[in-house]
Amino acid sequence: MKINYHGTDTPSPEAIVKVREALFLLDGMNGFRTPFETWRNCEAEITFGDDAATTSIEIAPPATAMIRRRGNWRNSRAIYCDGLFRANITNTEVELI
């Protein structure tokens, strides 16, 4: 999975630990699956904030996949929270694939 970094140049140690935990889960994965949708060829977007609370980690599919599906999708992102990736709309745990 391609990983994009944004945000501050000097993240806090807590933020670095949070990102390492997420990267461990993402190792060798290329997408995610909810009970009704499967997204492949995704990119991880990591935005460093001033501390762990403002650091966000999201998995997003490519823009072309969202255009192809048009209105037939509901959860288009997976967000890292408390050691799990969850769907952005339904807040259900996603399966990394």
N, CA, C and O atoms as a GROMACS GRO file, in nm:
protein
  388
    1MET      N    1   0.085  -0.116   0.000
    1MET     CA    2   0.000   0.000   0.000
    1MET      C    3   0.090   0.123   0.000
    1MET      O    4   0.187   0.130   0.076
    2LYS      N    5   0.058   0.218  -0.084
    2LYS     CA    6   0.132   0.344  -0.089
    2LYS      C    7   0.095   0.427   0.033
    2LYS      O    8  -0.022   0.433   0.071
    3ILE      N    9   0.194   0.492   0.094
    3ILE     CA   10   0.171   0.571   0.215
    3ILE      C   11   0.211   0.715   0.187
    3ILE      O   12   0.322   0.742   0.142
    4ASN      N   13   0.120   0.808   0.214
    4ASN     CA   14   0.144   0.951   0.198
    4ASN      C   15   0.149   1.016   0.336
    4ASN      O   16   0.060   0.995   0.418
    5TYR      N   17   0.252   1.095   0.360
    5TYR     CA   18   0.269   1.165   0.488
    5TYR      C   19   0.240   1.314   0.470
    5TYR      O   20   0.282   1.374   0.370
    6HIS      N   21   0.170   1.374   0.566
    6HIS     CA   22   0.141   1.516   0.566
    6HIS      C   23   0.159   1.569   0.707
    6HIS      O   24   0.173   1.491   0.801
    7GLY      N   25   0.158   1.698   0.723
    7GLY     CA   26   0.157   1.758   0.856
    7GLY      C   27   0.292   1.806   0.901
    7GLY      O   28   0.380   1.838   0.820
    8THR      N   29   0.309   1.811   1.033
    8THR     CA   30   0.427   1.867   1.096
    8THR      C   31   0.553   1.783   1.069
    8THR      O   32   0.545   1.662   1.050
    9ASP      N   33   0.666   1.849   1.068
    9ASP     CA   34   0.794   1.780   1.044
    9ASP      C   35   0.849   1.714   1.170
    9ASP      O   36   0.931   1.623   1.161
   10THR      N   37   0.805   1.759   1.287
   10THR     CA   38   0.856   1.703   1.413
   10THR      C   39   0.739   1.648   1.496
   10THR      O   40   0.691   1.714   1.587
   11PRO      N   41   0.695   1.527   1.464
   11PRO     CA   42   0.584   1.469   1.541
   11PRO      C   43   0.627   1.431   1.682
   11PRO      O   44   0.745   1.408   1.708
   12SER      N   45   0.530   1.424   1.770
   12SER     CA   46   0.559   1.385   1.908
   12SER      C   47   0.586   1.235   1.915
   12SER      O   48   0.546   1.161   1.825
   13PRO      N   49   0.654   1.189   2.021
   13PRO     CA   50   0.679   1.045   2.036
   13PRO      C   51   0.550   0.962   2.041
   13PRO      O   52   0.548   0.849   1.992
   14GLU      N   53   0.442   1.017   2.101
   14GLU     CA   54   0.315   0.944   2.106
   14GLU      C   55   0.257   0.925   1.967
   14GLU      O   56   0.201   0.820   1.936
   15ALA      N   57   0.270   1.028   1.883
   15ALA     CA   58   0.220   1.019   1.746
   15ALA      C   59   0.299   0.916   1.667
   15ALA      O   60   0.242   0.843   1.586
   16ILE      N   61   0.429   0.909   1.689
   16ILE     CA   62   0.513   0.812   1.619
   16ILE      C   63   0.474   0.670   1.658
   16ILE      O   64   0.469   0.582   1.573
   17VAL      N   65   0.446   0.648   1.785
   17VAL     CA   66   0.403   0.515   1.831
   17VAL      C   67   0.270   0.477   1.766
   17VAL      O   68   0.253   0.364   1.722
   18LYS      N   69   0.177   0.571   1.761
   18LYS     CA   70   0.046   0.546   1.699
   18LYS      C   71   0.062   0.509   1.552
   18LYS      O   72  -0.004   0.416   1.505
   19VAL      N   73   0.147   0.579   1.480
   19VAL     CA   74   0.168   0.551   1.338
   19VAL      C   75   0.237   0.417   1.320
   19VAL      O   76   0.203   0.344   1.227
   20ARG      N   77   0.331   0.383   1.403
   20ARG     CA   78   0.398   0.253   1.393
   20ARG      C   79   0.300   0.138   1.412
   20ARG      O   80   0.308   0.038   1.340
   21GLU      N   81   0.208   0.151   1.509
   21GLU     CA   82   0.107   0.048   1.530
   21GLU      C   83   0.020   0.030   1.406
   21GLU      O   84  -0.010  -0.083   1.367
   22ALA      N   85  -0.019   0.140   1.344
   22ALA     CA   86  -0.102   0.134   1.224
   22ALA      C   87  -0.025   0.076   1.107
   22ALA      O   88  -0.079  -0.005   1.031
   23LEU      N   89   0.101   0.115   1.091
   23LEU     CA   90   0.182   0.062   0.982
   23LEU      C   91   0.206  -0.087   0.996
   23LEU      O   92   0.218  -0.158   0.896
   24PHE      N   93   0.214  -0.136   1.119
   24PHE     CA   94   0.229  -0.279   1.142
   24PHE      C   95   0.106  -0.353   1.088
   24PHE      O   96   0.119  -0.460   1.030
   25LEU      N   97  -0.013  -0.296   1.108
   25LEU     CA   98  -0.136  -0.359   1.057
   25LEU      C   99  -0.144  -0.351   0.905
   25LEU      O  100  -0.201  -0.440   0.841
   26LEU      N  101  -0.088  -0.246   0.846
   26LEU     CA  102  -0.097  -0.225   0.702
   26LEU      C  103   0.008  -0.301   0.621
   26LEU      O  104   0.000  -0.303   0.499
   27ASP      N  105   0.103  -0.363   0.687
   27ASP     CA  106   0.212  -0.430   0.618
   27ASP      C  107   0.158  -0.540   0.525
   27ASP      O  108   0.095  -0.635   0.570
   28GLY      N  109   0.183  -0.526   0.396
   28GLY     CA  110   0.142  -0.624   0.297
   28GLY      C  111  -0.004  -0.614   0.253
   28GLY      O  112  -0.048  -0.697   0.174
   29MET      N  113  -0.077  -0.517   0.300
   29MET     CA  114  -0.218  -0.501   0.263
   29MET      C  115  -0.231  -0.401   0.149
   29MET      O  116  -0.144  -0.317   0.129
   30ASN      N  117  -0.342  -0.411   0.073
   30ASN     CA  118  -0.363  -0.314  -0.034
   30ASN      C  119  -0.504  -0.258  -0.037
   30ASN      O  120  -0.539  -0.185  -0.129
   31GLY      N  121  -0.586  -0.290   0.062
   31GLY     CA  122  -0.722  -0.238   0.064
   31GLY      C  123  -0.795  -0.279   0.190
   31GLY      O  124  -0.734  -0.326   0.286
   32PHE      N  125  -0.928  -0.261   0.188
   32PHE     CA  126  -1.009  -0.300   0.303
   32PHE      C  127  -1.146  -0.347   0.258
   32PHE      O  128  -1.191  -0.318   0.147
   33ARG      N  129  -1.212  -0.420   0.346
   33ARG     CA  130  -1.342  -0.477   0.316
   33ARG      C  131  -1.438  -0.449   0.432
   33ARG      O  132  -1.404  -0.474   0.547
   34THR      N  133  -1.555  -0.397   0.400
   34THR     CA  134  -1.663  -0.382   0.496
   34THR      C  135  -1.762  -0.496   0.469
   34THR      O  136  -1.742  -0.571   0.373
   35PRO      N  137  -1.866  -0.511   0.550
   35PRO     CA  138  -1.960  -0.620   0.522
   35PRO      C  139  -2.022  -0.615   0.382
   35PRO      O  140  -2.064  -0.718   0.330
   36PHE      N  141  -2.030  -0.496   0.320
   36PHE     CA  142  -2.097  -0.486   0.191
   36PHE      C  143  -2.010  -0.433   0.078
   36PHE      O  144  -2.055  -0.430  -0.037
   37GLU      N  145  -1.887  -0.391   0.107
   37GLU     CA  146  -1.802  -0.330   0.005
   37GLU      C  147  -1.659  -0.382   0.015
   37GLU      O  148  -1.613  -0.422   0.122
   38THR      N  149  -1.590  -0.379  -0.098
   38THR     CA  150  -1.448  -0.412  -0.101
   38THR      C  151  -1.377  -0.302  -0.180
   38THR      O  152  -1.415  -0.271  -0.292
   39TRP      N  153  -1.273  -0.245  -0.120
   39TRP     CA  154  -1.193  -0.141  -0.184
   39TRP      C  155  -1.050  -0.191  -0.197
   39TRP      O  156  -0.989  -0.231  -0.098
   40ARG      N  157  -0.996  -0.190  -0.317
   40ARG     CA  158  -0.859  -0.236  -0.343
   40ARG      C  159  -0.772  -0.122  -0.396
   40ARG      O  160  -0.823  -0.016  -0.432
   41ASN      N  161  -0.642  -0.145  -0.398
   41ASN     CA  162  -0.543  -0.047  -0.447
   41ASN      C  163  -0.554   0.086  -0.374
   41ASN      O  164  -0.548   0.193  -0.435
   42CYS      N  165  -0.570   0.079  -0.244
   42CYS     CA  166  -0.587   0.200  -0.162
   42CYS      C  167  -0.453   0.261  -0.124
   42CYS      O  168  -0.347   0.200  -0.141
   43GLU      N  169  -0.460   0.383  -0.073
   43GLU     CA  170  -0.343   0.454  -0.022
   43GLU      C  171  -0.368   0.493   0.123
   43GLU      O  172  -0.479   0.531   0.159
   44ALA      N  173  -0.265   0.483   0.203
   44ALA     CA  174  -0.274   0.527   0.342
   44ALA      C  175  -0.232   0.674   0.348
   44ALA      O  176  -0.128   0.712   0.294
   45GLU      N  177  -0.312   0.754   0.415
   45GLU     CA  178  -0.283   0.896   0.430
   45GLU      C  179  -0.261   0.924   0.578
   45GLU      O  180  -0.354   0.915   0.659
   46ILE      N  181  -0.137   0.957   0.613
   46ILE     CA  182  -0.100   0.983   0.752
   46ILE      C  183  -0.076   1.133   0.767
   46ILE      O  184   0.009   1.190   0.699
   47THR      N  185  -0.151   1.195   0.857
   47THR     CA  186  -0.136   1.338   0.883
   47THR      C  187  -0.089   1.355   1.026
   47THR      O  188  -0.163   1.328   1.120
   48PHE      N  189   0.035   1.401   1.043
   48PHE     CA  190   0.091   1.422   1.176
   48PHE      C  191   0.041   1.554   1.232
   48PHE      O  192   0.044   1.657   1.165
   49GLY      N  193  -0.006   1.549   1.356
   49GLY     CA  194  -0.045   1.670   1.427
   49GLY      C  195   0.056   1.698   1.537
   49GLY      O  196   0.167   1.645   1.536
   50ASP      N  197   0.017   1.783   1.632
   50ASP     CA  198   0.107   1.817   1.741
   50ASP      C  199   0.122   1.705   1.843
   50ASP      O  200   0.224   1.696   1.911
   51ASP      N  201   0.022   1.619   1.854
   51ASP     CA  202   0.029   1.506   1.947
   51ASP      C  203  -0.049   1.388   1.887
   51ASP      O  204  -0.096   1.396   1.774
   52ALA      N  205  -0.062   1.279   1.964
   52ALA     CA  206  -0.129   1.160   1.913
   52ALA      C  207  -0.276   1.185   1.885
   52ALA      O  208  -0.332   1.123   1.795
   53ALA      N  209  -0.340   1.273   1.960
   53ALA     CA  210  -0.482   1.300   1.941
   53ALA      C  211  -0.510   1.372   1.809
   53ALA      O  212  -0.617   1.356   1.751
   54THR      N  213  -0.417   1.450   1.762
   54THR     CA  214  -0.438   1.524   1.637
   54THR      C  215  -0.372   1.457   1.517
   54THR      O  216  -0.375   1.512   1.407
   55THR      N  217  -0.314   1.340   1.536
   55THR     CA  218  -0.256   1.264   1.427
   55THR      C  219  -0.364   1.171   1.372
   55THR      O  220  -0.427   1.098   1.448
   56SER      N  221  -0.384   1.173   1.240
   56SER     CA  222  -0.488   1.089   1.181
   56SER      C  223  -0.427   0.994   1.078
   56SER      O  224  -0.331   1.028   1.008
   57ILE      N  225  -0.485   0.875   1.071
   57ILE     CA  226  -0.441   0.773   0.977
   57ILE      C  227  -0.565   0.721   0.906
   57ILE      O  228  -0.656   0.669   0.969
   58GLU      N  229  -0.568   0.736   0.775
   58GLU     CA  230  -0.683   0.695   0.695
   58GLU      C  231  -0.638   0.612   0.577
   58GLU      O  232  -0.528   0.629   0.526
   59ILE      N  233  -0.725   0.521   0.535
   59ILE     CA  234  -0.704   0.445   0.412
   59ILE      C  235  -0.810   0.493   0.314
   59ILE      O  236  -0.929   0.492   0.345
   60ALA      N  237  -0.767   0.534   0.195
   60ALA     CA  238  -0.860   0.585   0.095
   60ALA      C  239  -0.836   0.515  -0.039
   60ALA      O  240  -0.721   0.492  -0.078
   61PRO      N  241  -0.944   0.481  -0.110
   61PRO     CA  242  -0.928   0.422  -0.242
   61PRO      C  243  -0.889   0.529  -0.344
   61PRO      O  244  -0.905   0.648  -0.316
   62PRO      N  245  -0.839   0.489  -0.460
   62PRO     CA  246  -0.806   0.588  -0.562
   62PRO      C  247  -0.932   0.658  -0.612
   62PRO      O  248  -1.042   0.603  -0.604
   63ALA      N  249  -0.915   0.778  -0.661
   63ALA     CA  250  -1.030   0.858  -0.707
   63ALA      C  251  -1.103   0.789  -0.822
   63ALA      O  252  -1.225   0.802  -0.832
   64THR      N  253  -1.032   0.717  -0.906
   64THR     CA  254  -1.098   0.650  -1.019
   64THR      C  255  -1.195   0.543  -0.972
   64THR      O  256  -1.297   0.520  -1.036
   65ALA      N  257  -1.165   0.478  -0.861
   65ALA     CA  258  -1.256   0.375  -0.809
   65ALA      C  259  -1.386   0.438  -0.761
   65ALA      O  260  -1.493   0.381  -0.779
   66MET      N  261  -1.378   0.554  -0.700
   66MET     CA  262  -1.498   0.621  -0.652
   66MET      C  263  -1.582   0.675  -0.768
   66MET      O  264  -1.704   0.676  -0.760
   67ILE      N  265  -1.518   0.719  -0.875
   67ILE     CA  266  -1.591   0.767  -0.992
   67ILE      C  267  -1.664   0.651  -1.060
   67ILE      O  268  -1.779   0.665  -1.101
   68ARG      N  269  -1.597   0.536  -1.071
   68ARG     CA  270  -1.658   0.420  -1.135
   68ARG      C  271  -1.782   0.374  -1.061
   68ARG      O  272  -1.882   0.336  -1.123
   69ARG      N  273  -1.778   0.376  -0.929
   69ARG     CA  274  -1.889   0.325  -0.849
   69ARG      C  275  -2.001   0.426  -0.833
   69ARG      O  276  -2.114   0.389  -0.801
   70ARG      N  277  -1.972   0.550  -0.855
   70ARG     CA  278  -2.067   0.661  -0.844
   70ARG      C  279  -2.142   0.655  -0.712
   70ARG      O  280  -2.079   0.670  -0.608
   71GLY      N  281  -2.270   0.636  -0.712
   71GLY     CA  282  -2.349   0.638  -0.589
   71GLY      C  283  -2.367   0.503  -0.524
   71GLY      O  284  -2.448   0.490  -0.433
   72ASN      N  285  -2.295   0.401  -0.569
   72ASN     CA  286  -2.314   0.266  -0.517
   72ASN      C  287  -2.223   0.233  -0.400
   72ASN      O  288  -2.202   0.115  -0.372
   73TRP      N  289  -2.170   0.331  -0.332
   73TRP     CA  290  -2.082   0.304  -0.219
   73TRP      C  291  -2.130   0.384  -0.100
   73TRP      O  292  -2.200   0.484  -0.113
   74ARG      N  293  -2.090   0.338   0.016
   74ARG     CA  294  -2.127   0.408   0.139
   74ARG      C  295  -2.003   0.446   0.219
   74ARG      O  296  -1.983   0.563   0.250
   75ASN      N  297  -1.920   0.349   0.252
   75ASN     CA  298  -1.797   0.373   0.328
   75ASN      C  299  -1.680   0.382   0.232
   75ASN      O  300  -1.637   0.281   0.176
   76SER      N  301  -1.628   0.501   0.213
   76SER     CA  302  -1.519   0.518   0.117
   76SER      C  303  -1.383   0.533   0.184
   76SER      O  304  -1.282   0.547   0.115
   77ARG      N  305  -1.378   0.531   0.316
   77ARG     CA  306  -1.252   0.545   0.388
   77ARG      C  307  -1.254   0.457   0.512
   77ARG      O  308  -1.359   0.426   0.566
   78ALA      N  309  -1.135   0.419   0.554
   78ALA     CA  310  -1.117   0.350   0.682
   78ALA      C  311  -1.028   0.437   0.768
   78ALA      O  312  -0.923   0.484   0.723
   79ILE      N  313  -1.068   0.460   0.892
   79ILE     CA  314  -0.997   0.550   0.982
   79ILE      C  315  -0.944   0.470   1.100
   79ILE      O  316  -1.016   0.388   1.157
   80TYR      N  317  -0.818   0.493   1.137
   80TYR     CA  318  -0.754   0.423   1.248
   80TYR      C  319  -0.796   0.487   1.380
   80TYR      O  320  -0.780   0.607   1.399
   81CYS      N  321  -0.849   0.405   1.470
   81CYS     CA  322  -0.894   0.454   1.600
   81CYS      C  323  -0.883   0.342   1.703
   81CYS      O  324  -0.940   0.235   1.684
   82ASP      N  325  -0.810   0.366   1.810
   82ASP     CA  326  -0.796   0.271   1.921
   82ASP      C  327  -0.747   0.133   1.876
   82ASP      O  328  -0.798   0.031   1.923
   83GLY      N  329  -0.651   0.131   1.787
   83GLY     CA  330  -0.590   0.005   1.746
   83GLY      C  331  -0.664  -0.070   1.637
   83GLY      O  332  -0.623  -0.180   1.600
   84LEU      N  333  -0.772  -0.013   1.582
   84LEU     CA  334  -0.850  -0.077   1.476
   84LEU      C  335  -0.876   0.023   1.364
   84LEU      O  336  -0.877   0.144   1.385
   85PHE      N  337  -0.896  -0.030   1.246
   85PHE     CA  338  -0.943   0.053   1.137
   85PHE      C  339  -1.094   0.037   1.129
   85PHE      O  340  -1.146  -0.075   1.129
   86ARG      N  341  -1.165   0.149   1.123
   86ARG     CA  342  -1.312   0.150   1.119
   86ARG      C  343  -1.360   0.226   0.997
   86ARG      O  344  -1.294   0.318   0.950
   87ALA      N  345  -1.477   0.185   0.945
   87ALA     CA  346  -1.537   0.252   0.831
   87ALA      C  347  -1.579   0.392   0.869
   87ALA      O  348  -1.622   0.416   0.982
   88ASN      N  349  -1.568   0.486   0.777
   88ASN     CA  350  -1.591   0.627   0.810
   88ASN      C  351  -1.738   0.661   0.833
   88ASN      O  352  -1.766   0.755   0.908
   89ILE      N  353  -1.832   0.592   0.774
   89ILE     CA  354  -1.973   0.626   0.790
   89ILE      C  355  -2.041   0.535   0.893
   89ILE      O  356  -2.104   0.585   0.986
   90THR      N  357  -2.027   0.405   0.878
   90THR     CA  358  -2.099   0.312   0.966
   90THR      C  359  -2.023   0.280   1.094
   90THR      O  360  -2.080   0.221   1.186
   91ASN      N  361  -1.896   0.318   1.102
   91ASN     CA  362  -1.813   0.297   1.220
   91ASN      C  363  -1.797   0.148   1.256
   91ASN      O  364  -1.773   0.115   1.372
   92THR      N  365  -1.808   0.061   1.158
   92THR     CA  366  -1.788  -0.082   1.181
   92THR      C  367  -1.641  -0.115   1.154
   92THR      O  368  -1.574  -0.046   1.077
   93GLU      N  369  -1.593  -0.218   1.218
   93GLU     CA  370  -1.455  -0.260   1.199
   93GLU      C  371  -1.439  -0.316   1.057
   93GLU      O  372  -1.523  -0.393   1.010
   94VAL      N  373  -1.331  -0.276   0.990
   94VAL     CA  374  -1.307  -0.324   0.854
   94VAL      C  375  -1.201  -0.434   0.857
   94VAL      O  376  -1.120  -0.443   0.950
   95GLU      N  377  -1.205  -0.516   0.756
   95GLU     CA  378  -1.105  -0.621   0.738
   95GLU      C  379  -1.003  -0.572   0.637
   95GLU      O  380  -1.038  -0.536   0.525
   96LEU      N  381  -0.877  -0.571   0.676
   96LEU     CA  382  -0.771  -0.528   0.583
   96LEU      C  383  -0.739  -0.645   0.490
   96LEU      O  384  -0.725  -0.759   0.534
   97ILE      N  385  -0.727  -0.613   0.360
   97ILE     CA  386  -0.698  -0.718   0.261
   97ILE      C  387  -0.576  -0.681   0.180
   97ILE      O  388  -0.535  -0.756   0.092
   0.00000   0.00000   0.00000
